[in-house]
Amino acid sequence: MNQFSRFLLVGIANTALGYAVIFACMYLAGLSPELSNAAGYTVGLLASYFLNRHFTFRSAQRRSTEFVRFALVFLTAYTANLAVLIVLVHALAVHAGLSQVIAGVIYIGTAYLLNKHYVFRSSEAS
């Protein structure tokens, strides 16, 4: 399995875990949607970092520095995603569902490239 395929697999697992936490917090623990969302994204961010570190990029770098870079990449990719979504929906009047898919592709591409070349750059690529 190549590196990008592993990255996508981690993303799928991470998304499932994040939504499981969000819905468990909302419907089992009775937390607000906002707190549930924050909990889900926090768990997802941590799981994504560790899975990408060990499974996707097989990194041996210092965790503290690497995690800060990982969080910055997350914020950068999310910002690119949100910007594309806003432009597509509000400036270009593209259907919201299609806009989400296109913005998601931007997120995946941005996150993969920045993780590969910035966060886990000295990792051994498979």
Secondary structure by P-SEA (a helix, b strand, c coil): ccaaaaaaaaaaaaaaaaaaaaaaaaccccccaaaaaaaaaaaaaaaaaaaaacccccccccaaaaaaaaaaaaaaaaaaaaaaaaaacccccccaaaaaaaaaaaaaaaaaaaaacccccccccc
